[in-house]
Protein backbone atom coordinates (compact mmCIF):
# COMPACT_ATOMS: atom_id res chain seq x y z
CA UNK A 1 0.00 0.00 0.00
CA UNK A 2 1.35 3.37 -1.00
CA UNK A 3 1.21 5.78 1.96
CA UNK A 4 2.90 8.82 0.39
CA UNK A 5 -0.01 11.13 1.13
CA UNK A 6 1.93 14.11 -0.21
CA UNK A 7 1.92 12.40 -3.59
CA UNK A 8 -1.79 11.66 -3.32
CA UNK A 9 -2.52 15.27 -2.31
CA UNK A 10 -0.82 16.29 -5.57
CA UNK A 11 -3.13 13.90 -7.44
CA UNK A 12 -6.10 15.47 -5.68
CA UNK A 13 -4.75 18.87 -6.64
CA UNK A 14 -5.03 20.46 -3.21
CA UNK A 15 -2.23 21.33 -0.81
CA UNK A 16 -3.61 20.50 2.62
CA UNK A 17 -2.86 22.93 5.42
CA UNK A 18 -4.14 20.24 7.80
CA UNK A 19 -2.71 16.95 6.59
CA UNK A 20 -4.66 15.05 9.23
CA UNK A 21 -7.85 15.75 7.29
CA UNK A 22 -6.54 13.76 4.33
CA UNK A 23 -5.40 10.92 6.60
CA UNK A 24 -8.84 10.95 8.20
CA UNK A 25 -10.59 10.89 4.80
CA UNK A 26 -8.59 7.85 3.69
CA UNK A 27 -9.19 5.78 6.84
CA UNK A 28 -11.96 3.18 6.65
CA UNK A 29 -13.94 2.32 9.76
CA UNK A 30 -12.51 -1.22 9.68
CA UNK A 31 -9.14 0.24 10.69
CA UNK A 32 -10.55 1.46 14.00
CA UNK A 33 -10.05 4.84 15.61
CA UNK A 34 -10.91 8.00 13.74
CA UNK A 35 -12.45 7.00 10.41
CA UNK A 36 -14.08 8.74 7.44
CA UNK A 37 -17.81 8.10 7.86
CA UNK A 38 -18.67 11.60 9.09
CA UNK A 39 -16.66 13.08 6.23
CA UNK A 40 -18.57 10.82 3.81
CA UNK A 41 -21.82 12.31 5.11
CA UNK A 42 -20.64 15.86 4.50
CA UNK A 43 -19.02 15.01 1.17
CA UNK A 44 -22.18 13.39 -0.14
CA UNK A 45 -24.10 16.63 0.48
CA UNK A 46 -21.35 18.76 -1.03
CA UNK A 47 -21.17 16.61 -4.16
CA UNK A 48 -24.91 16.84 -4.66
CA UNK A 49 -24.88 20.61 -4.32
CA UNK A 50 -21.78 21.33 -6.41
CA UNK A 51 -22.64 18.91 -9.22
CA UNK A 52 -26.12 20.43 -9.38
CA UNK A 53 -24.50 23.86 -9.70
CA UNK A 54 -22.11 22.63 -12.42
CA UNK A 55 -24.92 21.01 -14.42
CA UNK A 56 -27.13 24.09 -14.04
CA UNK A 57 -24.40 26.19 -15.63
CA UNK A 58 -23.25 23.63 -18.20
CA UNK A 59 -26.70 22.70 -19.58
CA UNK A 60 -28.82 25.89 -19.62
CA UNK A 61 -31.55 24.32 -21.76
CA UNK A 62 -32.09 21.21 -19.61
CA UNK A 63 -35.22 21.08 -17.45
CA UNK A 64 -35.43 20.01 -13.81
CA UNK A 65 -36.06 16.34 -14.55
CA UNK A 66 -33.21 16.19 -17.05
CA UNK A 67 -30.80 17.87 -14.63
CA UNK A 68 -31.83 15.46 -11.89
CA UNK A 69 -31.08 12.45 -14.10
CA UNK A 70 -27.74 13.91 -15.13
CA UNK A 71 -26.81 14.54 -11.51
CA UNK A 72 -27.77 10.97 -10.62
CA UNK A 73 -25.37 9.71 -13.28
CA UNK A 74 -22.50 11.67 -11.77
CA UNK A 75 -23.08 11.00 -8.06
CA UNK A 76 -23.90 7.29 -8.31
CA UNK A 77 -21.56 4.77 -6.75
CA UNK A 78 -20.27 3.42 -10.07
CA UNK A 79 -19.12 6.85 -11.23
CA UNK A 80 -17.47 7.74 -7.92
CA UNK A 81 -15.70 4.38 -7.81
CA UNK A 82 -14.35 4.99 -11.31
CA UNK A 83 -13.12 8.41 -10.23
CA UNK A 84 -11.37 6.71 -7.31
CA UNK A 85 -9.72 4.17 -9.62
CA UNK A 86 -8.55 6.91 -11.95
CA UNK A 87 -6.82 8.49 -8.92
CA UNK A 88 -5.46 5.11 -7.72
CA UNK A 89 -7.19 5.99 -4.47
CA UNK A 90 -7.33 2.39 -3.27
CA UNK A 91 -3.54 2.34 -2.90
CA UNK A 92 -3.74 5.06 -0.25
CA UNK A 93 -6.58 3.72 1.89
CA UNK A 94 -6.07 2.61 5.48
CA UNK A 95 -8.13 -0.55 6.01
CA UNK A 96 -8.52 -3.13 8.73
CA UNK A 97 -7.02 -6.58 8.29
CA UNK A 98 -10.30 -8.16 7.27
CA UNK A 99 -10.96 -5.63 4.53
CA UNK A 100 -7.40 -5.96 3.24
CA UNK A 101 -7.82 -9.73 2.94
CA UNK A 102 -11.16 -9.45 1.12
CA UNK A 103 -10.01 -6.80 -1.35
CA UNK A 104 -11.68 -3.81 0.26
CA UNK A 105 -9.39 -1.41 -1.58
CA UNK A 106 -11.06 -2.48 -4.83
CA UNK A 107 -14.67 -2.45 -3.59
CA UNK A 108 -16.94 0.13 -5.21
CA UNK A 109 -18.68 1.10 -1.99
CA UNK A 110 -15.45 1.77 -0.10
CA UNK A 111 -13.90 3.67 -3.01
CA UNK A 112 -17.00 5.81 -3.61
CA UNK A 113 -17.31 6.66 0.07
CA UNK A 114 -13.65 7.67 0.19
CA UNK A 115 -14.16 10.07 -2.72
CA UNK A 116 -17.00 11.70 -0.78
CA UNK A 117 -14.76 11.93 2.29
CA UNK A 118 -11.96 13.58 0.28
CA UNK A 119 -14.40 16.15 -1.10
CA UNK A 120 -15.40 17.01 2.47
CA UNK A 121 -11.77 17.14 3.62
CA UNK A 122 -10.90 19.64 0.88
CA UNK A 123 -13.95 21.73 1.81
CA UNK A 124 -12.99 21.81 5.49
CA UNK A 125 -9.36 22.59 4.67
CA UNK A 126 -9.72 25.04 1.82
CA UNK A 127 -13.32 26.24 1.71
CA UNK A 128 -16.04 26.01 -0.90
CA UNK A 129 -13.98 27.47 -3.76
CA UNK A 130 -11.29 24.81 -3.40
CA UNK A 131 -13.96 22.15 -3.08
CA UNK A 132 -15.79 23.38 -6.18
CA UNK A 133 -12.56 23.31 -8.18
CA UNK A 134 -11.87 19.74 -7.03
CA UNK A 135 -15.34 18.47 -7.91
CA UNK A 136 -15.15 20.06 -11.34
CA UNK A 137 -11.77 18.37 -11.96
CA UNK A 138 -13.13 15.02 -10.85
CA UNK A 139 -16.27 15.06 -12.99
CA UNK A 140 -14.93 16.92 -16.05
CA UNK A 141 -13.96 13.70 -17.90
CA UNK A 142 -17.51 12.42 -17.40
CA UNK A 143 -19.08 15.75 -18.37
CA UNK A 144 -17.24 15.58 -21.68
CA UNK A 145 -19.18 12.42 -22.49
CA UNK A 146 -22.43 13.54 -20.92
CA UNK A 147 -24.29 14.44 -24.09
CA UNK A 148 -27.83 15.54 -23.34
CA UNK A 149 -29.41 13.33 -25.98
CA UNK A 150 -27.59 10.24 -24.75
CA UNK A 151 -27.75 10.76 -21.01
CA UNK A 152 -31.03 12.46 -20.25
CA UNK A 153 -32.89 9.18 -20.55
CA UNK A 154 -31.53 6.13 -18.80
CA UNK A 155 -30.80 2.93 -20.77
CA UNK A 156 -34.01 1.17 -19.71
CA UNK A 157 -36.13 4.09 -20.93
CA UNK A 158 -34.22 4.34 -24.20
CA UNK A 159 -34.49 0.61 -24.86
CA UNK A 160 -38.21 0.61 -24.07
CA UNK A 161 -38.88 3.58 -26.35
CA UNK A 162 -36.85 2.02 -29.14
CA UNK A 163 -38.89 -1.20 -29.00
CA UNK A 164 -42.24 0.57 -28.58
CA UNK A 165 -41.57 2.75 -31.62
CA UNK A 166 -41.27 -0.43 -33.66
CA UNK A 167 -44.28 -2.13 -32.05
CA UNK A 168 -42.07 -4.84 -30.57
CA UNK A 169 -42.50 -6.58 -27.19
CA UNK A 170 -40.92 -4.85 -24.22
CA UNK A 171 -37.74 -6.31 -22.74
CA UNK A 172 -38.03 -8.85 -19.95
CA UNK A 173 -35.63 -8.56 -17.00
CA UNK A 174 -34.84 -11.56 -14.83
CA UNK A 175 -32.78 -11.54 -11.64
CA UNK A 176 -30.30 -14.40 -11.95
CA UNK A 177 -28.52 -14.06 -8.64
CA UNK A 178 -28.02 -11.88 -5.58
CA UNK A 179 -24.74 -12.20 -3.72
CA UNK A 180 -22.82 -10.35 -1.03
CA UNK A 181 -23.90 -9.01 2.35
CA UNK A 182 -27.02 -6.99 3.14
CA UNK A 183 -24.99 -3.77 2.96
CA UNK A 184 -22.95 -4.68 -0.12
CA UNK A 185 -25.16 -6.73 -2.42
CA UNK A 186 -24.43 -7.59 -6.04
CA UNK A 187 -27.34 -8.25 -8.40
CA UNK A 188 -26.95 -10.08 -11.71
CA UNK A 189 -29.78 -9.58 -14.19
CA UNK A 190 -30.59 -10.89 -17.68
CA UNK A 191 -32.38 -8.78 -20.29
CA UNK A 192 -34.34 -10.62 -22.99
CA UNK A 193 -35.07 -8.65 -26.19
CA UNK A 194 -36.95 -10.32 -29.03
CA UNK A 195 -34.68 -8.76 -31.67
CA UNK A 196 -31.56 -10.31 -30.14
CA UNK A 197 -30.69 -14.02 -30.37
CA UNK A 198 -29.15 -14.00 -26.89
CA UNK A 199 -29.83 -12.28 -23.59
CA UNK A 200 -27.65 -9.46 -22.37
CA UNK A 201 -26.54 -9.28 -18.76
CA UNK A 202 -26.01 -6.59 -16.18
CA UNK A 203 -24.48 -6.30 -12.72
CA UNK A 204 -25.14 -3.67 -10.08
CA UNK A 205 -25.42 -2.91 -6.39
CA UNK A 206 -29.22 -2.75 -6.72
CA UNK A 207 -31.69 -4.53 -8.97
CA UNK A 208 -32.40 -1.28 -10.80
CA UNK A 209 -28.72 -0.64 -11.50
CA UNK A 210 -28.27 -4.18 -12.75
CA UNK A 211 -31.28 -3.79 -15.06
CA UNK A 212 -29.90 -0.48 -16.34
CA UNK A 213 -26.57 -2.17 -17.03
CA UNK A 214 -28.27 -5.03 -18.89
CA UNK A 215 -30.34 -2.55 -20.93
CA UNK A 216 -27.18 -0.62 -21.77
CA UNK A 217 -25.58 -3.79 -23.14
CA UNK A 218 -28.75 -4.57 -25.11
CA UNK A 219 -28.62 -1.13 -26.73
CA UNK A 220 -24.95 -1.62 -27.58
CA UNK A 221 -25.69 -5.02 -29.12
CA UNK A 222 -28.59 -3.63 -31.12
CA UNK A 223 -26.36 -0.84 -32.41
CA UNK A 224 -23.77 -3.32 -33.68
CA UNK A 225 -26.18 -5.87 -35.14
CA UNK A 226 -28.68 -3.55 -36.83
CA UNK A 227 -28.13 -1.17 -39.69
CA UNK A 228 -30.67 1.29 -38.28
CA UNK A 229 -29.06 3.38 -35.53
CA UNK A 230 -30.28 3.07 -31.95
CA UNK A 231 -30.79 6.55 -30.48
KOLROSE-293074 format. One record per residue (C-alpha): residue in three letters; x, y, z. Coordinates in nm, 2 decimals. Each point is the difference from the previous one (the first is absolute). Layout:
BEGIN
{r ala, {X, Y, Z}}
...
REM end
This chain:
BEGIN
{r unk, {0.00, 0.00, 0.00}}
{r unk, {0.13, 0.34, -0.10}}
{r unk, {-0.01, 0.24, 0.30}}
{r unk, {0.17, 0.30, -0.16}}
{r unk, {-0.29, 0.23, 0.07}}
{r unk, {0.19, 0.30, -0.13}}
{r unk, {0.00, -0.17, -0.34}}
{r unk, {-0.37, -0.07, 0.03}}
{r unk, {-0.07, 0.36, 0.10}}
{r unk, {0.17, 0.10, -0.33}}
{r unk, {-0.23, -0.24, -0.18}}
{r unk, {-0.30, 0.16, 0.17}}
{r unk, {0.14, 0.34, -0.09}}
{r unk, {-0.03, 0.16, 0.34}}
{r unk, {0.28, 0.08, 0.24}}
{r unk, {-0.14, -0.08, 0.34}}
{r unk, {0.07, 0.24, 0.28}}
{r unk, {-0.12, -0.27, 0.24}}
{r unk, {0.14, -0.33, -0.12}}
{r unk, {-0.20, -0.19, 0.26}}
{r unk, {-0.31, 0.07, -0.19}}
{r unk, {0.13, -0.19, -0.30}}
{r unk, {0.11, -0.29, 0.23}}
{r unk, {-0.34, 0.00, 0.16}}
{r unk, {-0.18, 0.00, -0.34}}
{r unk, {0.20, -0.31, -0.11}}
{r unk, {-0.06, -0.20, 0.31}}
{r unk, {-0.28, -0.26, -0.02}}
{r unk, {-0.19, -0.09, 0.32}}
{r unk, {0.14, -0.35, -0.01}}
{r unk, {0.34, 0.14, 0.10}}
{r unk, {-0.14, 0.13, 0.33}}
{r unk, {0.04, 0.33, 0.16}}
{r unk, {-0.08, 0.32, -0.19}}
{r unk, {-0.16, -0.10, -0.33}}
{r unk, {-0.16, 0.17, -0.30}}
{r unk, {-0.37, -0.06, 0.05}}
{r unk, {-0.09, 0.35, 0.12}}
{r unk, {0.20, 0.15, -0.29}}
{r unk, {-0.19, -0.23, -0.24}}
{r unk, {-0.32, 0.15, 0.13}}
{r unk, {0.12, 0.36, -0.06}}
{r unk, {0.16, -0.09, -0.33}}
{r unk, {-0.32, -0.16, -0.13}}
{r unk, {-0.19, 0.32, 0.06}}
{r unk, {0.27, 0.22, -0.15}}
{r unk, {0.02, -0.22, -0.32}}
{r unk, {-0.37, 0.02, -0.05}}
{r unk, {0.00, 0.38, 0.04}}
{r unk, {0.31, 0.07, -0.21}}
{r unk, {-0.08, -0.24, -0.28}}
{r unk, {-0.35, 0.15, -0.02}}
{r unk, {0.16, 0.35, -0.03}}
{r unk, {0.24, -0.13, -0.27}}
{r unk, {-0.28, -0.16, -0.20}}
{r unk, {-0.22, 0.31, 0.04}}
{r unk, {0.27, 0.21, -0.16}}
{r unk, {0.11, -0.26, -0.26}}
{r unk, {-0.34, -0.09, -0.14}}
{r unk, {-0.21, 0.32, 0.00}}
{r unk, {-0.28, -0.16, -0.22}}
{r unk, {-0.05, -0.31, 0.22}}
{r unk, {-0.31, -0.01, 0.22}}
{r unk, {-0.02, -0.11, 0.36}}
{r unk, {-0.07, -0.37, -0.08}}
{r unk, {0.29, -0.01, -0.25}}
{r unk, {0.24, 0.17, 0.25}}
{r unk, {-0.10, -0.24, 0.27}}
{r unk, {0.07, -0.30, -0.22}}
{r unk, {0.34, 0.14, -0.10}}
{r unk, {0.09, 0.06, 0.36}}
{r unk, {-0.10, -0.35, 0.09}}
{r unk, {0.24, -0.13, -0.27}}
{r unk, {0.29, 0.20, 0.15}}
{r unk, {-0.06, -0.07, 0.37}}
{r unk, {-0.08, -0.37, -0.02}}
{r unk, {0.23, -0.25, 0.15}}
{r unk, {0.13, -0.14, -0.33}}
{r unk, {0.12, 0.35, -0.11}}
{r unk, {0.16, 0.08, 0.33}}
{r unk, {0.18, -0.33, 0.01}}
{r unk, {0.13, 0.06, -0.35}}
{r unk, {0.13, 0.34, 0.11}}
{r unk, {0.17, -0.17, 0.29}}
{r unk, {0.17, -0.25, -0.23}}
{r unk, {0.12, 0.27, -0.24}}
{r unk, {0.17, 0.16, 0.31}}
{r unk, {0.13, -0.34, 0.12}}
{r unk, {-0.17, 0.09, 0.32}}
{r unk, {-0.01, -0.36, 0.12}}
{r unk, {0.38, -0.01, 0.04}}
{r unk, {-0.02, 0.28, 0.27}}
{r unk, {-0.29, -0.14, 0.21}}
{r unk, {0.05, -0.11, 0.36}}
{r unk, {-0.20, -0.31, 0.05}}
{r unk, {-0.04, -0.26, 0.27}}
{r unk, {0.15, -0.35, -0.04}}
{r unk, {-0.33, -0.16, -0.10}}
{r unk, {-0.07, 0.26, -0.28}}
{r unk, {0.36, -0.04, -0.13}}
{r unk, {-0.04, -0.37, -0.03}}
{r unk, {-0.34, 0.02, -0.18}}
{r unk, {0.12, 0.27, -0.25}}
{r unk, {-0.17, 0.30, 0.17}}
{r unk, {0.23, 0.24, -0.19}}
{r unk, {-0.17, -0.11, -0.32}}
{r unk, {-0.36, 0.00, 0.12}}
{r unk, {-0.22, 0.26, -0.16}}
{r unk, {-0.18, 0.10, 0.32}}
{r unk, {0.33, 0.07, 0.19}}
{r unk, {0.15, 0.19, -0.29}}
{r unk, {-0.31, 0.21, -0.06}}
{r unk, {-0.03, 0.09, 0.37}}
{r unk, {0.37, 0.10, 0.01}}
{r unk, {-0.06, 0.24, -0.29}}
{r unk, {-0.28, 0.16, 0.19}}
{r unk, {0.22, 0.02, 0.31}}
{r unk, {0.28, 0.17, -0.20}}
{r unk, {-0.24, 0.26, -0.14}}
{r unk, {-0.10, 0.08, 0.36}}
{r unk, {0.36, 0.01, 0.11}}
{r unk, {0.09, 0.25, -0.27}}
{r unk, {-0.30, 0.21, 0.09}}
{r unk, {0.09, 0.01, 0.37}}
{r unk, {0.36, 0.08, -0.08}}
{r unk, {-0.03, 0.24, -0.29}}
{r unk, {-0.36, 0.12, -0.01}}
{r unk, {-0.27, -0.02, -0.26}}
{r unk, {0.20, 0.15, -0.29}}
{r unk, {0.27, -0.27, 0.04}}
{r unk, {-0.27, -0.27, 0.03}}
{r unk, {-0.18, 0.13, -0.31}}
{r unk, {0.32, -0.01, -0.20}}
{r unk, {0.07, -0.36, 0.12}}
{r unk, {-0.34, -0.12, -0.09}}
{r unk, {0.02, 0.16, -0.34}}
{r unk, {0.33, -0.17, -0.07}}
{r unk, {-0.13, -0.34, 0.12}}
{r unk, {-0.32, 0.01, -0.22}}
{r unk, {0.14, 0.18, -0.30}}
{r unk, {0.09, -0.32, -0.19}}
{r unk, {-0.35, -0.13, 0.05}}
{r unk, {-0.16, 0.33, -0.10}}
{r unk, {0.19, -0.01, -0.33}}
{r unk, {-0.20, -0.32, -0.08}}
{r unk, {-0.32, 0.11, 0.16}}
{r unk, {-0.19, 0.09, -0.32}}
{r unk, {-0.35, 0.11, 0.08}}
{r unk, {-0.16, -0.22, -0.27}}
{r unk, {0.18, -0.31, 0.12}}
{r unk, {-0.02, 0.06, 0.38}}
{r unk, {-0.32, 0.17, 0.07}}
{r unk, {-0.19, -0.33, -0.03}}
{r unk, {0.14, -0.31, 0.18}}
{r unk, {0.07, -0.32, -0.20}}
{r unk, {-0.32, -0.17, 0.11}}
{r unk, {-0.21, 0.29, -0.12}}
{r unk, {0.19, 0.02, -0.33}}
{r unk, {-0.03, -0.37, -0.07}}
{r unk, {-0.37, 0.00, 0.08}}
{r unk, {-0.07, 0.30, -0.23}}
{r unk, {0.21, -0.16, -0.27}}
{r unk, {-0.21, -0.32, 0.01}}
{r unk, {-0.33, 0.18, 0.04}}
{r unk, {0.06, 0.22, -0.30}}
{r unk, {0.03, -0.32, -0.21}}
{r unk, {-0.30, -0.17, 0.16}}
{r unk, {0.22, -0.27, 0.15}}
{r unk, {-0.04, -0.18, 0.34}}
{r unk, {0.16, 0.18, 0.30}}
{r unk, {0.32, -0.15, 0.15}}
{r unk, {-0.03, -0.26, 0.27}}
{r unk, {0.24, 0.03, 0.30}}
{r unk, {0.08, -0.30, 0.22}}
{r unk, {0.20, 0.01, 0.32}}
{r unk, {0.25, -0.29, -0.04}}
{r unk, {0.18, 0.03, 0.34}}
{r unk, {0.05, 0.22, 0.30}}
{r unk, {0.33, -0.03, 0.19}}
{r unk, {0.19, 0.18, 0.27}}
{r unk, {-0.11, 0.14, 0.33}}
{r unk, {-0.31, 0.20, 0.08}}
{r unk, {0.20, 0.32, -0.01}}
{r unk, {0.21, -0.09, -0.31}}
{r unk, {-0.23, -0.20, -0.23}}
{r unk, {0.08, -0.09, -0.36}}
{r unk, {-0.29, -0.07, -0.24}}
{r unk, {0.04, -0.18, -0.33}}
{r unk, {-0.29, 0.05, -0.25}}
{r unk, {-0.08, -0.13, -0.35}}
{r unk, {-0.18, 0.21, -0.26}}
{r unk, {-0.19, -0.18, -0.27}}
{r unk, {-0.08, 0.20, -0.32}}
{r unk, {-0.18, -0.17, -0.28}}
{r unk, {0.22, 0.15, -0.27}}
{r unk, {0.31, -0.15, 0.16}}
{r unk, {0.09, -0.37, -0.03}}
{r unk, {0.16, 0.00, 0.35}}
{r unk, {-0.07, 0.17, 0.33}}
{r unk, {0.22, 0.28, 0.12}}
{r unk, {0.11, 0.02, 0.36}}
{r unk, {0.05, 0.27, 0.26}}
{r unk, {0.15, 0.03, 0.35}}
{r unk, {-0.06, 0.26, 0.26}}
{r unk, {-0.03, 0.08, 0.37}}
{r unk, {-0.38, 0.01, -0.03}}
{r unk, {-0.25, -0.17, -0.23}}
{r unk, {-0.07, 0.32, -0.18}}
{r unk, {0.37, 0.07, -0.07}}
{r unk, {0.04, -0.36, -0.13}}
{r unk, {-0.30, 0.04, -0.23}}
{r unk, {0.14, 0.33, -0.12}}
{r unk, {0.33, -0.17, -0.07}}
{r unk, {-0.17, -0.28, -0.19}}
{r unk, {-0.20, 0.25, -0.20}}
{r unk, {0.31, 0.19, -0.09}}
{r unk, {0.16, -0.32, -0.13}}
{r unk, {-0.31, -0.08, -0.20}}
{r unk, {0.01, 0.35, -0.16}}
{r unk, {0.37, -0.05, -0.09}}
{r unk, {-0.08, -0.34, -0.15}}
{r unk, {-0.29, 0.14, -0.20}}
{r unk, {0.22, 0.28, -0.13}}
{r unk, {0.26, -0.25, -0.13}}
{r unk, {-0.24, -0.26, -0.14}}
{r unk, {-0.25, 0.23, -0.17}}
{r unk, {0.06, 0.24, -0.29}}
{r unk, {-0.26, 0.25, 0.14}}
{r unk, {0.16, 0.21, 0.28}}
{r unk, {-0.12, -0.03, 0.36}}
{r unk, {-0.05, 0.35, 0.14}}
REM end
